[in-house]
């Protein structure tokens, strides 16, 4: 007896040899099955397609695990988006403060930038983040003072 189970969560997509859980993506690199069609070995599974239960409900357990993974990834991506938004706001705030420091320094007869201060910042980012920290520091400095 074959029972039909409706699968509603987004399922697994294989891209470039790496599996990625994405909304509405096919489970395998093969072609996707239309909603309501039965799943057979080697065919793709998409949200809303039917899954034919095999021996001991193995497909049901796999579908549940995939649904849990999709839910977990969704939550993690929401947190990444929150962090990205905070970084954007901090970037803008830092750039505005840095530009104001430059205006005050120039208005008081100083130079447009202080290389020793920039070196401190680059060193701090390098120490914390390695080579990528240097690139990030240079982008941050440019945002505040403009290009050299």
KOLLUMRO-636226 format. One record per atom (N, C-alpha, C): atom name; residue in one letter; x, y, z. Coordinates in nm, 4 decimals. Example, Ala and Ser with C-alpha at 12.3 -4.5 7.8 and 13.67 -1.06 7.14 Angstrom:
2
{atom=N, res=A, u=1.3190, v=-0.5690, w=0.7800}
{atom=CA, res=A, u=1.2300, v=-0.4500, w=0.7800}
{atom=C, res=A, u=1.3200, v=-0.3300, w=0.7800}
{atom=N, res=S, u=1.2850, v=-0.2250, w=0.7080}
{atom=CA, res=S, u=1.3670, v=-0.1060, w=0.7140}
{atom=C, res=S, u=1.2900, v=0.0030, w=0.7870}
% end
This chain:
148
{atom=N, res=X, u=0.0839, v=-0.1175, w=0.0000}
{atom=CA, res=X, u=0.0000, v=0.0000, w=0.0000}
{atom=C, res=X, u=0.0887, v=0.1241, w=0.0000}
{atom=N, res=X, u=0.0661, v=0.2140, w=-0.0923}
{atom=CA, res=X, u=0.1423, v=0.3381, w=-0.1019}
{atom=C, res=X, u=0.0588, v=0.4524, w=-0.0473}
{atom=N, res=X, u=0.1069, v=0.5172, w=0.0584}
{atom=CA, res=X, u=0.0379, v=0.6340, w=0.1144}
{atom=C, res=X, u=0.0961, v=0.7588, w=0.0529}
{atom=N, res=X, u=0.0139, v=0.8578, w=0.0239}
{atom=CA, res=X, u=0.0612, v=0.9845, w=-0.0314}
{atom=C, res=X, u=0.0720, v=1.0851, w=0.0822}
{atom=N, res=X, u=0.1867, v=1.1510, w=0.0923}
{atom=CA, res=X, u=0.2114, v=1.2504, w=0.1956}
{atom=C, res=X, u=0.2377, v=1.3826, w=0.1258}
{atom=N, res=X, u=0.1667, v=1.4874, w=0.1625}
{atom=CA, res=X, u=0.1857, v=1.6195, w=0.1020}
{atom=C, res=X, u=0.3046, v=1.6873, w=0.1684}
{atom=N, res=X, u=0.4007, v=1.7330, w=0.0885}
{atom=CA, res=X, u=0.5204, v=1.8001, w=0.1385}
{atom=C, res=X, u=0.5026, v=1.9487, w=0.1141}
{atom=N, res=X, u=0.5038, v=2.0291, w=0.2213}
{atom=CA, res=X, u=0.4834, v=2.1716, w=0.2040}
{atom=C, res=X, u=0.6070, v=2.2578, w=0.2258}
{atom=N, res=X, u=0.7084, v=2.2166, w=0.3068}
{atom=CA, res=X, u=0.8220, v=2.3071, w=0.3241}
{atom=C, res=X, u=0.9096, v=2.3086, w=0.2005}
{atom=N, res=X, u=0.9867, v=2.4180, w=0.1810}
{atom=CA, res=X, u=1.0843, v=2.4216, w=0.0734}
{atom=C, res=X, u=1.1852, v=2.3100, w=0.0958}
{atom=N, res=X, u=1.2411, v=2.2571, w=-0.0118}
{atom=CA, res=X, u=1.3260, v=2.1398, w=-0.0013}
{atom=C, res=X, u=1.4677, v=2.1683, w=-0.0517}
{atom=N, res=X, u=1.5496, v=2.0676, w=-0.0501}
{atom=CA, res=X, u=1.6921, v=2.0759, w=-0.0764}
{atom=C, res=X, u=1.7247, v=2.1003, w=-0.2227}
{atom=N, res=X, u=1.8265, v=2.1822, w=-0.2472}
{atom=CA, res=X, u=1.8741, v=2.2079, w=-0.3832}
{atom=C, res=X, u=2.0220, v=2.1776, w=-0.3890}
{atom=N, res=X, u=2.0658, v=2.1028, w=-0.4853}
{atom=CA, res=X, u=2.2088, v=2.0752, w=-0.5026}
{atom=C, res=X, u=2.2616, v=2.1668, w=-0.6112}
{atom=N, res=X, u=2.3582, v=2.2513, w=-0.5758}
{atom=CA, res=X, u=2.4153, v=2.3452, w=-0.6716}
{atom=C, res=X, u=2.5662, v=2.3363, w=-0.6638}
{atom=N, res=X, u=2.6298, v=2.3169, w=-0.7784}
{atom=CA, res=X, u=2.7760, v=2.3147, w=-0.7821}
{atom=C, res=X, u=2.8354, v=2.2083, w=-0.6928}
{atom=N, res=X, u=2.7655, v=2.0958, w=-0.6732}
{atom=CA, res=X, u=2.8164, v=1.9892, w=-0.5894}
{atom=C, res=X, u=2.7920, v=2.0113, w=-0.4416}
{atom=N, res=X, u=2.7345, v=2.1224, w=-0.4009}
{atom=CA, res=X, u=2.7074, v=2.1506, w=-0.2613}
{atom=C, res=X, u=2.5575, v=2.1582, w=-0.2400}
{atom=N, res=X, u=2.5105, v=2.0981, w=-0.1338}
{atom=CA, res=X, u=2.3677, v=2.1042, w=-0.1030}
{atom=C, res=X, u=2.3365, v=2.2360, w=-0.0350}
{atom=N, res=X, u=2.2250, v=2.2938, w=-0.0708}
{atom=CA, res=X, u=2.1807, v=2.4200, w=-0.0113}
{atom=C, res=X, u=2.0310, v=2.4126, w=0.0078}
{atom=N, res=X, u=1.9836, v=2.4477, w=0.1258}
{atom=CA, res=X, u=1.8405, v=2.4473, w=0.1519}
{atom=C, res=X, u=1.7851, v=2.5829, w=0.1160}
{atom=N, res=X, u=1.7044, v=2.5879, w=0.0119}
{atom=CA, res=X, u=1.6481, v=2.7144, w=-0.0313}
{atom=C, res=X, u=1.5009, v=2.6980, w=-0.0602}
{atom=N, res=X, u=1.4251, v=2.8042, w=-0.0405}
{atom=CA, res=X, u=1.2813, v=2.7998, w=-0.0608}
{atom=C, res=X, u=1.2485, v=2.7671, w=-0.2052}
{atom=N, res=X, u=1.1662, v=2.6650, w=-0.2228}
{atom=CA, res=X, u=1.1153, v=2.6311, w=-0.3535}
{atom=C, res=X, u=1.2161, v=2.5675, w=-0.4479}
{atom=N, res=X, u=1.3363, v=2.5367, w=-0.4000}
{atom=CA, res=X, u=1.4376, v=2.4793, w=-0.4876}
{atom=C, res=X, u=1.4179, v=2.3289, w=-0.4984}
{atom=N, res=X, u=1.4548, v=2.2670, w=-0.6112}
{atom=CA, res=X, u=1.4430, v=2.1234, w=-0.6230}
{atom=C, res=X, u=1.5384, v=2.0516, w=-0.5294}
{atom=N, res=X, u=1.5035, v=1.9289, w=-0.4888}
{atom=CA, res=X, u=1.5847, v=1.8536, w=-0.3949}
{atom=C, res=X, u=1.7138, v=1.8048, w=-0.4580}
{atom=N, res=X, u=1.7095, v=1.7675, w=-0.5851}
{atom=CA, res=X, u=1.8295, v=1.7199, w=-0.6531}
{atom=C, res=X, u=1.8547, v=1.8065, w=-0.7743}
{atom=N, res=X, u=1.9657, v=1.7816, w=-0.8408}
{atom=CA, res=X, u=1.9988, v=1.8598, w=-0.9591}
{atom=C, res=X, u=1.9101, v=1.8237, w=-1.0781}
{atom=N, res=X, u=1.8259, v=1.7211, w=-1.0643}
{atom=CA, res=X, u=1.7356, v=1.6811, w=-1.1714}
{atom=C, res=X, u=1.6201, v=1.7775, w=-1.1860}
{atom=N, res=X, u=1.5275, v=1.7452, w=-1.2748}
{atom=CA, res=X, u=1.4144, v=1.8355, w=-1.2974}
{atom=C, res=X, u=1.3134, v=1.8255, w=-1.1851}
{atom=N, res=X, u=1.2463, v=1.9343, w=-1.1554}
{atom=CA, res=X, u=1.1483, v=1.9413, w=-1.0480}
{atom=C, res=X, u=1.0181, v=1.8755, w=-1.0917}
{atom=N, res=X, u=0.9476, v=1.8166, w=-0.9974}
{atom=CA, res=X, u=0.8182, v=1.7554, w=-1.0231}
{atom=C, res=X, u=0.7099, v=1.8583, w=-0.9978}
{atom=N, res=X, u=0.6051, v=1.8620, w=-1.0751}
{atom=CA, res=X, u=0.4957, v=1.9548, w=-1.0491}
{atom=C, res=X, u=0.4241, v=1.9202, w=-0.9198}
{atom=N, res=X, u=0.3644, v=2.0204, w=-0.8570}
{atom=CA, res=X, u=0.2917, v=1.9999, w=-0.7319}
{atom=C, res=X, u=0.1849, v=1.8939, w=-0.7529}
{atom=N, res=X, u=0.1732, v=1.8038, w=-0.6535}
{atom=CA, res=X, u=0.0720, v=1.7001, w=-0.6586}
{atom=C, res=X, u=0.1181, v=1.5739, w=-0.7283}
{atom=N, res=X, u=0.2393, v=1.5710, w=-0.7880}
{atom=CA, res=X, u=0.2861, v=1.4506, w=-0.8557}
{atom=C, res=X, u=0.3636, v=1.3640, w=-0.7574}
{atom=N, res=X, u=0.3721, v=1.2366, w=-0.7873}
{atom=CA, res=X, u=0.4407, v=1.1425, w=-0.6990}
{atom=C, res=X, u=0.5904, v=1.1531, w=-0.7176}
{atom=N, res=X, u=0.6650, v=1.1236, w=-0.6105}
{atom=CA, res=X, u=0.8104, v=1.1268, w=-0.6144}
{atom=C, res=X, u=0.8616, v=0.9857, w=-0.6371}
{atom=N, res=X, u=0.9532, v=0.9698, w=-0.7284}
{atom=CA, res=X, u=1.0168, v=0.8411, w=-0.7517}
{atom=C, res=X, u=1.1657, v=0.8576, w=-0.7333}
{atom=N, res=X, u=1.2377, v=0.7480, w=-0.7228}
{atom=CA, res=X, u=1.3821, v=0.7538, w=-0.7023}
{atom=C, res=X, u=1.4474, v=0.8344, w=-0.8133}
{atom=N, res=X, u=1.5335, v=0.9285, w=-0.7773}
{atom=CA, res=X, u=1.6068, v=1.0089, w=-0.8737}
{atom=C, res=X, u=1.5331, v=1.1318, w=-0.9219}
{atom=N, res=X, u=1.4073, v=1.1491, w=-0.8850}
{atom=CA, res=X, u=1.3352, v=1.2689, w=-0.9276}
{atom=C, res=X, u=1.3487, v=1.3766, w=-0.8216}
{atom=N, res=X, u=1.3180, v=1.4997, w=-0.8575}
{atom=CA, res=X, u=1.3325, v=1.6123, w=-0.7650}
{atom=C, res=X, u=1.2043, v=1.6336, w=-0.6873}
{atom=N, res=X, u=1.2187, v=1.6884, w=-0.5686}
{atom=CA, res=X, u=1.1050, v=1.7155, w=-0.4815}
{atom=C, res=X, u=1.0973, v=1.8646, w=-0.4580}
{atom=N, res=X, u=0.9834, v=1.9236, w=-0.4827}
{atom=CA, res=X, u=0.9657, v=2.0660, w=-0.4585}
{atom=C, res=X, u=0.8526, v=2.0865, w=-0.3600}
{atom=N, res=X, u=0.8461, v=2.2063, w=-0.3028}
{atom=CA, res=X, u=0.7406, v=2.2369, w=-0.2074}
{atom=C, res=X, u=0.6054, v=2.2126, w=-0.2716}
{atom=N, res=X, u=0.5184, v=2.1431, w=-0.1990}
{atom=CA, res=X, u=0.3844, v=2.1170, w=-0.2472}
{atom=C, res=X, u=0.3725, v=1.9896, w=-0.3281}
{atom=N, res=X, u=0.4845, v=1.9204, w=-0.3608}
{atom=CA, res=X, u=0.4738, v=1.7959, w=-0.4360}
{atom=C, res=X, u=0.4472, v=1.6811, w=-0.3398}
{atom=N, res=X, u=0.3939, v=1.5726, w=-0.3915}
{atom=CA, res=X, u=0.3586, v=1.4581, w=-0.3081}
{atom=C, res=X, u=0.4747, v=1.3617, w=-0.3006}
{atom=N, res=X, u=0.4875, v=1.2948, w=-0.1880}
{atom=CA, res=X, u=0.5925, v=1.1984, w=-0.1638}
{atom=C, res=X, u=0.5272, v=1.0646, w=-0.1367}
{atom=N, res=X, u=0.5644, v=0.9601, w=-0.2098}
{atom=CA, res=X, u=0.5102, v=0.8271, w=-0.1869}
{atom=C, res=X, u=0.5912, v=0.7627, w=-0.0759}
{atom=N, res=X, u=0.5249, v=0.7248, w=0.0329}
{atom=CA, res=X, u=0.5934, v=0.6661, w=0.1476}
{atom=C, res=X, u=0.6409, v=0.5267, w=0.1133}
{atom=N, res=X, u=0.7654, v=0.4968, w=0.1447}
{atom=CA, res=X, u=0.8229, v=0.3654, w=0.1204}
{atom=C, res=X, u=0.8233, v=0.2841, w=0.2478}
{atom=N, res=X, u=0.9133, v=0.1892, w=0.2558}
{atom=CA, res=X, u=0.9184, v=0.1021, w=0.3712}
{atom=C, res=X, u=0.9585, v=0.1795, w=0.4961}
{atom=N, res=X, u=0.8909, v=0.1552, w=0.6052}
{atom=CA, res=X, u=0.9168, v=0.2128, w=0.7375}
{atom=C, res=X, u=0.9104, v=0.3643, w=0.7396}
{atom=N, res=X, u=0.8499, v=0.4284, w=0.6410}
{atom=CA, res=X, u=0.8324, v=0.5734, w=0.6423}
{atom=C, res=X, u=0.9625, v=0.6502, w=0.6339}
{atom=N, res=X, u=1.0625, v=0.5939, w=0.5689}
{atom=CA, res=X, u=1.1944, v=0.6578, w=0.5591}
{atom=C, res=X, u=1.1858, v=0.7964, w=0.4964}
{atom=N, res=X, u=1.1068, v=0.8117, w=0.3894}
{atom=CA, res=X, u=1.0946, v=0.9410, w=0.3239}
{atom=C, res=X, u=1.0325, v=1.0445, w=0.4168}
{atom=N, res=X, u=0.9371, v=1.0034, w=0.4997}
{atom=CA, res=X, u=0.8724, v=1.0958, w=0.5924}
{atom=C, res=X, u=0.9735, v=1.1511, w=0.6914}
{atom=N, res=X, u=1.0600, v=1.0653, w=0.7448}
{atom=CA, res=X, u=1.1615, v=1.1106, w=0.8394}
{atom=C, res=X, u=1.2580, v=1.2071, w=0.7714}
{atom=N, res=X, u=1.2982, v=1.1762, w=0.6494}
{atom=CA, res=X, u=1.3893, v=1.2634, w=0.5760}
{atom=C, res=X, u=1.3243, v=1.3978, w=0.5488}
{atom=N, res=X, u=1.1976, v=1.3946, w=0.5081}
{atom=CA, res=X, u=1.1253, v=1.5189, w=0.4811}
{atom=C, res=X, u=1.1160, v=1.6040, w=0.6072}
{atom=N, res=X, u=1.0914, v=1.5416, w=0.7218}
{atom=CA, res=X, u=1.0850, v=1.6153, w=0.8483}
{atom=C, res=X, u=1.2176, v=1.6802, w=0.8826}
{atom=N, res=X, u=1.3262, v=1.6060, w=0.8620}
{atom=CA, res=X, u=1.4595, v=1.6601, w=0.8902}
{atom=C, res=X, u=1.4899, v=1.7774, w=0.7983}
{atom=N, res=X, u=1.4519, v=1.7645, w=0.6714}
{atom=CA, res=X, u=1.4756, v=1.8732, w=0.5763}
{atom=C, res=X, u=1.3928, v=1.9944, w=0.6151}
{atom=N, res=X, u=1.2681, v=1.9725, w=0.6539}
{atom=CA, res=X, u=1.1830, v=2.0835, w=0.6971}
{atom=C, res=X, u=1.2406, v=2.1554, w=0.8179}
{atom=N, res=X, u=1.2954, v=2.0773, w=0.9125}
{atom=CA, res=X, u=1.3593, v=2.1381, w=1.0295}
{atom=C, res=X, u=1.4824, v=2.2184, w=0.9883}
{atom=N, res=X, u=1.5607, v=2.1642, w=0.8950}
{atom=CA, res=X, u=1.6802, v=2.2353, w=0.8478}
{atom=C, res=X, u=1.6413, v=2.3650, w=0.7783}
{atom=N, res=X, u=1.5359, v=2.3597, w=0.6967}
{atom=CA, res=X, u=1.4895, v=2.4802, w=0.6278}
{atom=C, res=X, u=1.4480, v=2.5849, w=0.7294}
{atom=N, res=X, u=1.3779, v=2.5422, w=0.8333}
{atom=CA, res=X, u=1.3340, v=2.6350, w=0.9376}
{atom=C, res=X, u=1.4538, v=2.6945, w=1.0112}
{atom=N, res=X, u=1.5518, v=2.6114, w=1.0435}
{atom=CA, res=X, u=1.6713, v=2.6600, w=1.1132}
{atom=C, res=X, u=1.7483, v=2.7590, w=1.0260}
{atom=N, res=X, u=1.7660, v=2.7254, w=0.8985}
{atom=CA, res=X, u=1.8377, v=2.8148, w=0.8070}
{atom=C, res=X, u=1.7633, v=2.9466, w=0.7931}
{atom=N, res=X, u=1.6318, v=2.9408, w=0.7859}
{atom=CA, res=X, u=1.5525, v=3.0631, w=0.7761}
{atom=C, res=X, u=1.5765, v=3.1530, w=0.8970}
{atom=N, res=X, u=1.5773, v=3.0951, w=1.0159}
{atom=CA, res=X, u=1.6041, v=3.1726, w=1.1373}
{atom=C, res=X, u=1.7441, v=3.2311, w=1.1388}
{atom=N, res=X, u=1.8410, v=3.1516, w=1.0952}
{atom=CA, res=X, u=1.9789, v=3.2009, w=1.0902}
{atom=C, res=X, u=1.9936, v=3.3141, w=0.9895}
{atom=N, res=X, u=1.9262, v=3.3013, w=0.8758}
{atom=CA, res=X, u=1.9332, v=3.4077, w=0.7755}
{atom=C, res=X, u=1.8666, v=3.5355, w=0.8252}
{atom=N, res=X, u=1.7603, v=3.5215, w=0.9027}
{atom=CA, res=X, u=1.6976, v=3.6401, w=0.9616}
{atom=C, res=X, u=1.7962, v=3.7115, w=1.0528}
{atom=N, res=X, u=1.8717, v=3.6354, w=1.1318}
{atom=CA, res=X, u=1.9708, v=3.6952, w=1.2219}
{atom=C, res=X, u=2.0828, v=3.7618, w=1.1415}
{atom=N, res=X, u=2.1258, v=3.6985, w=1.0329}
{atom=CA, res=X, u=2.2278, v=3.7590, w=0.9456}
{atom=C, res=X, u=2.1768, v=3.8922, w=0.8917}
{atom=N, res=X, u=2.0505, v=3.8958, w=0.8491}
{atom=CA, res=X, u=1.9924, v=4.0202, w=0.7983}
{atom=C, res=X, u=1.9909, v=4.1285, w=0.9057}
{atom=N, res=X, u=1.9601, v=4.0909, w=1.0303}
{atom=CA, res=X, u=1.9622, v=4.1873, w=1.1407}
{atom=C, res=X, u=2.1031, v=4.2421, w=1.1612}
{atom=N, res=X, u=2.2016, v=4.1541, w=1.1580}
{atom=CA, res=X, u=2.3414, v=4.1963, w=1.1748}
{atom=C, res=X, u=2.3827, v=4.2869, w=1.0597}
{atom=N, res=X, u=2.3457, v=4.2497, w=0.9373}
{atom=CA, res=X, u=2.3782, v=4.3338, w=0.8208}
{atom=C, res=X, u=2.3187, v=4.4732, w=0.8360}
{atom=N, res=X, u=2.1943, v=4.4814, w=0.8804}
{atom=CA, res=X, u=2.1303, v=4.6125, w=0.8992}
{atom=C, res=X, u=2.2030, v=4.6942, w=1.0055}
{atom=N, res=X, u=2.2443, v=4.6285, w=1.1138}
{atom=CA, res=X, u=2.3197, v=4.6988, w=1.2185}
{atom=C, res=X, u=2.4541, v=4.7472, w=1.1643}
{atom=N, res=X, u=2.5220, v=4.6624, w=1.0856}
{atom=CA, res=X, u=2.6502, v=4.7021, w=1.0271}
{atom=C, res=X, u=2.6345, v=4.8226, w=0.9354}
{atom=N, res=X, u=2.5279, v=4.8235, w=0.8565}
{atom=CA, res=X, u=2.5036, v=4.9368, w=0.7657}
{atom=C, res=X, u=2.4828, v=5.0641, w=0.8457}
{atom=N, res=X, u=2.4027, v=5.0569, w=0.9499}
{atom=CA, res=X, u=2.3786, v=5.1760, w=1.0326}
{atom=C, res=X, u=2.5071, v=5.2223, w=1.1013}
{atom=N, res=X, u=2.5847, v=5.1283, w=1.1555}
{atom=CA, res=X, u=2.7114, v=5.1642, w=1.2199}
{atom=C, res=X, u=2.8102, v=5.2223, w=1.1182}
{atom=N, res=X, u=2.8121, v=5.1648, w=0.9983}
{atom=CA, res=X, u=2.8989, v=5.2165, w=0.8911}
{atom=C, res=X, u=2.8666, v=5.3635, w=0.8643}
{atom=N, res=X, u=2.7381, v=5.3918, w=0.8461}
{atom=CA, res=X, u=2.6953, v=5.5293, w=0.8176}
{atom=C, res=X, u=2.7279, v=5.6229, w=0.9342}
{atom=N, res=X, u=2.7029, v=5.5779, w=1.0561}
{atom=CA, res=X, u=2.7318, v=5.6615, w=1.1727}
{atom=C, res=X, u=2.8816, v=5.6891, w=1.1833}
{atom=N, res=X, u=2.9636, v=5.5861, w=1.1654}
{atom=CA, res=X, u=3.1082, v=5.6027, w=1.1743}
{atom=C, res=X, u=3.1593, v=5.6970, w=1.0662}
{atom=N, res=X, u=3.1086, v=5.6818, w=0.9436}
{atom=CA, res=X, u=3.1516, v=5.7684, w=0.8333}
{atom=C, res=X, u=3.1167, v=5.9144, w=0.8626}
{atom=N, res=X, u=2.9984, v=5.9381, w=0.9169}
{atom=CA, res=X, u=2.9573, v=6.0756, w=0.9491}
{atom=C, res=X, u=3.0449, v=6.1347, w=1.0590}
{atom=N, res=X, u=3.0745, v=6.0565, w=1.1614}
{atom=CA, res=X, u=3.1603, v=6.1054, w=1.2703}
{atom=C, res=X, u=3.3013, v=6.1320, w=1.2192}
{atom=N, res=X, u=3.3530, v=6.0420, w=1.1379}
{atom=CA, res=X, u=3.4870, v=6.0592, w=1.0830}
{atom=C, res=X, u=3.4955, v=6.1840, w=0.9950}
{atom=N, res=X, u=3.3934, v=6.2057, w=0.9148}
{atom=CA, res=X, u=3.3910, v=6.3258, w=0.8298}
{atom=C, res=X, u=3.3881, v=6.4516, w=0.9159}
{atom=N, res=X, u=3.3145, v=6.4475, w=1.0253}
{atom=CA, res=X, u=3.3091, v=6.5631, w=1.1166}
{atom=C, res=X, u=3.4453, v=6.5871, w=1.1826}
{atom=N, res=X, u=3.5136, v=6.4802, w=1.2217}
{atom=CA, res=X, u=3.6486, v=6.4935, w=1.2784}
{atom=C, res=X, u=3.7381, v=6.5638, w=1.1765}
{atom=N, res=X, u=3.7302, v=6.5235, w=1.0503}
{atom=CA, res=X, u=3.8105, v=6.5863, w=0.9459}
{atom=C, res=X, u=3.7784, v=6.7337, w=0.9292}
{atom=N, res=X, u=3.6500, v=6.7679, w=0.9320}
{atom=CA, res=X, u=3.6101, v=6.9096, w=0.9185}
{atom=C, res=X, u=3.6628, v=6.9930, w=1.0349}
{atom=N, res=X, u=3.6514, v=6.9404, w=1.1552}
{atom=CA, res=X, u=3.6996, v=7.0133, w=1.2736}
{atom=C, res=X, u=3.8515, v=7.0280, w=1.2678}
{atom=N, res=X, u=3.9194, v=6.9217, w=1.2295}
{atom=CA, res=X, u=4.0658, v=6.9271, w=1.2216}
{atom=C, res=X, u=4.1115, v=7.0319, w=1.1198}
{atom=N, res=X, u=4.0487, v=7.0340, w=1.0020}
{atom=CA, res=X, u=4.0858, v=7.1311, w=0.8985}
{atom=C, res=X, u=4.0506, v=7.2733, w=0.9425}
{atom=N, res=X, u=3.9340, v=7.2908, w=1.0031}
{atom=CA, res=X, u=3.8911, v=7.4238, w=1.0496}
{atom=C, res=X, u=3.9856, v=7.4803, w=1.1548}
{atom=N, res=X, u=4.0508, v=7.3914, w=1.2303}
{atom=CA, res=X, u=4.1426, v=7.4380, w=1.3344}
{atom=C, res=X, u=4.2870, v=7.4441, w=1.2859}
{atom=N, res=X, u=4.3054, v=7.4313, w=1.1527}
{atom=CA, res=X, u=4.4394, v=7.4454, w=1.0964}
{atom=C, res=X, u=4.5156, v=7.3150, w=1.0821}
{atom=N, res=X, u=4.4529, v=7.2044, w=1.1095}
{atom=CA, res=X, u=4.5210, v=7.0750, w=1.0982}
{atom=C, res=X, u=4.5147, v=7.0190, w=0.9573}
{atom=N, res=X, u=4.5697, v=6.9003, w=0.9422}
{atom=CA, res=X, u=4.5699, v=6.8326, w=0.8122}
{atom=C, res=X, u=4.4383, v=6.7577, w=0.7921}
{atom=N, res=X, u=4.4140, v=6.7217, w=0.6660}
{atom=CA, res=X, u=4.2897, v=6.6515, w=0.6341}
{atom=C, res=X, u=4.2852, v=6.5140, w=0.6998}
{atom=N, res=X, u=4.3996, v=6.4474, w=0.7087}
{atom=CA, res=X, u=4.4029, v=6.3176, w=0.7743}
{atom=C, res=X, u=4.5302, v=6.3020, w=0.8533}
{atom=N, res=X, u=4.5250, v=6.2096, w=0.9473}
{atom=CA, res=X, u=4.6397, v=6.1812, w=1.0331}
{atom=C, res=X, u=4.6792, v=6.0361, w=1.0064}
{atom=N, res=X, u=4.7913, v=6.0190, w=0.9375}
{atom=CA, res=X, u=4.8328, v=5.8852, w=0.8959}
{atom=C, res=X, u=4.8593, v=5.7916, w=1.0132}
{atom=N, res=X, u=4.9108, v=5.8433, w=1.1232}
{atom=CA, res=X, u=4.9365, v=5.7571, w=1.2397}
{atom=C, res=X, u=4.8051, v=5.7007, w=1.2948}
{atom=N, res=X, u=4.6989, v=5.7799, w=1.2926}
{atom=CA, res=X, u=4.5671, v=5.7325, w=1.3366}
{atom=C, res=X, u=4.5143, v=5.6256, w=1.2416}
{atom=N, res=X, u=4.5308, v=5.6474, w=1.1118}
{atom=CA, res=X, u=4.4857, v=5.5475, w=1.0151}
{atom=C, res=X, u=4.5636, v=5.4175, w=1.0320}
{atom=N, res=X, u=4.6944, v=5.4275, w=1.0594}
{atom=CA, res=X, u=4.7769, v=5.3087, w=1.0816}
{atom=C, res=X, u=4.7265, v=5.2309, w=1.2036}
{atom=N, res=X, u=4.6904, v=5.3006, w=1.3113}
{atom=CA, res=X, u=4.6345, v=5.2349, w=1.4309}
{atom=C, res=X, u=4.5104, v=5.1531, w=1.3949}
{atom=N, res=X, u=4.4245, v=5.2133, w=1.3165}
{atom=CA, res=X, u=4.2984, v=5.1478, w=1.2787}
{atom=C, res=X, u=4.3262, v=5.0251, w=1.1922}
{atom=N, res=X, u=4.4130, v=5.0398, w=1.0928}
{atom=CA, res=X, u=4.4469, v=4.9261, w=1.0060}
{atom=C, res=X, u=4.5093, v=4.8136, w=1.0887}
{atom=N, res=X, u=4.6010, v=4.8470, w=1.1786}
{atom=CA, res=X, u=4.6654, v=4.7457, w=1.2629}
{atom=C, res=X, u=4.5635, v=4.6741, w=1.3520}
{atom=N, res=X, u=4.4702, v=4.7479, w=1.4089}
{atom=CA, res=X, u=4.3672, v=4.6893, w=1.4953}
{atom=C, res=X, u=4.2823, v=4.5891, w=1.4170}
{atom=N, res=X, u=4.2420, v=4.6263, w=1.2964}
{atom=CA, res=X, u=4.1615, v=4.5366, w=1.2137}
{atom=C, res=X, u=4.2424, v=4.4153, w=1.1669}
{atom=N, res=X, u=4.3702, v=4.4358, w=1.1324}
{atom=CA, res=X, u=4.4560, v=4.3248, w=1.0915}
{atom=C, res=X, u=4.4727, v=4.2260, w=1.2070}
{atom=N, res=X, u=4.4978, v=4.2776, w=1.3259}
{atom=CA, res=X, u=4.5159, v=4.1904, w=1.4418}
{atom=C, res=X, u=4.3897, v=4.1083, w=1.4708}
{atom=N, res=X, u=4.2744, v=4.1692, w=1.4541}
{atom=CA, res=X, u=4.1489, v=4.1008, w=1.4857}
{atom=C, res=X, u=4.1013, v=4.0086, w=1.3742}
{atom=N, res=X, u=4.1259, v=4.0471, w=1.2472}
{atom=CA, res=X, u=4.0630, v=3.9765, w=1.1350}
{atom=C, res=X, u=4.1601, v=3.9248, w=1.0295}
{atom=N, res=X, u=4.2888, v=3.9478, w=1.0469}
{atom=CA, res=X, u=4.3855, v=3.9008, w=0.9484}
{atom=C, res=X, u=4.3868, v=3.9893, w=0.8243}
{atom=N, res=X, u=4.4245, v=3.9299, w=0.7124}
{atom=CA, res=X, u=4.4383, v=4.0049, w=0.5874}
{atom=C, res=X, u=4.3074, v=4.0701, w=0.5444}
{atom=N, res=X, u=4.1956, v=4.0021, w=0.5658}
{atom=CA, res=X, u=4.0663, v=4.0620, w=0.5315}
{atom=C, res=X, u=4.0389, v=4.1863, w=0.6161}
{atom=N, res=X, u=4.0923, v=4.1888, w=0.7372}
{atom=CA, res=X, u=4.0760, v=4.3047, w=0.8240}
{atom=C, res=X, u=4.1406, v=4.4293, w=0.7664}
{atom=N, res=X, u=4.2530, v=4.4113, w=0.6994}
{atom=CA, res=X, u=4.3208, v=4.5254, w=0.6354}
{atom=C, res=X, u=4.2292, v=4.5852, w=0.5295}
{atom=N, res=X, u=4.1722, v=4.5000, w=0.4447}
{atom=CA, res=X, u=4.0838, v=4.5487, w=0.3387}
{atom=C, res=X, u=3.9601, v=4.6168, w=0.3969}
{atom=N, res=X, u=3.9039, v=4.5580, w=0.5016}
{atom=CA, res=X, u=3.7873, v=4.6178, w=0.5662}
{atom=C, res=X, u=3.8223, v=4.7537, w=0.6262}
{atom=N, res=X, u=3.9359, v=4.7623, w=0.6936}
{atom=CA, res=X, u=3.9784, v=4.8893, w=0.7530}
{atom=C, res=X, u=3.9961, v=4.9971, w=0.6469}
{atom=N, res=X, u=4.0557, v=4.9610, w=0.5344}
{atom=CA, res=X, u=4.0759, v=5.0593, w=0.4277}
{atom=C, res=X, u=3.9423, v=5.1088, w=0.3721}
{atom=N, res=X, u=3.8451, v=5.0200, w=0.3589}
{atom=CA, res=X, u=3.7119, v=5.0617, w=0.3135}
{atom=C, res=X, u=3.6447, v=5.1539, w=0.4148}
{atom=N, res=X, u=3.6580, v=5.1191, w=0.5418}
{atom=CA, res=X, u=3.5980, v=5.2008, w=0.6472}
{atom=C, res=X, u=3.6619, v=5.3394, w=0.6500}
{atom=N, res=X, u=3.7948, v=5.3437, w=0.6413}
{atom=CA, res=X, u=3.8637, v=5.4734, w=0.6427}
{atom=C, res=X, u=3.8227, v=5.5589, w=0.5231}
{atom=N, res=X, u=3.8124, v=5.4970, w=0.4075}
{atom=CA, res=X, u=3.7730, v=5.5717, w=0.2877}
{atom=C, res=X, u=3.6323, v=5.6261, w=0.3024}
{atom=N, res=X, u=3.5440, v=5.5514, w=0.3642}
{atom=CA, res=X, u=3.4052, v=5.5983, w=0.3814}
{atom=C, res=X, u=3.3996, v=5.7260, w=0.4634}
{atom=N, res=X, u=3.4907, v=5.7408, w=0.5572}
{atom=CA, res=X, u=3.4903, v=5.8598, w=0.6437}
{atom=C, res=X, u=3.5643, v=5.9783, w=0.5875}
{atom=N, res=X, u=3.6725, v=5.9542, w=0.5187}
{atom=CA, res=X, u=3.7570, v=6.0649, w=0.4700}
{atom=C, res=X, u=3.7502, v=6.0860, w=0.3214}
{atom=N, res=X, u=3.6924, v=5.9893, w=0.2483}
{atom=CA, res=X, u=3.6924, v=5.9957, w=0.1026}
{atom=C, res=X, u=3.8201, v=5.9353, w=0.0492}
{atom=N, res=X, u=3.8305, v=5.9240, w=-0.0835}
{atom=CA, res=X, u=3.9519, v=5.8652, w=-0.1422}
{atom=C, res=X, u=4.0722, v=5.9552, w=-0.1209}
{atom=N, res=X, u=4.1902, v=5.8959, w=-0.1191}
{atom=CA, res=X, u=4.3147, v=5.9742, w=-0.1017}
{atom=C, res=X, u=4.3469, v=6.0521, w=-0.2266}
% end
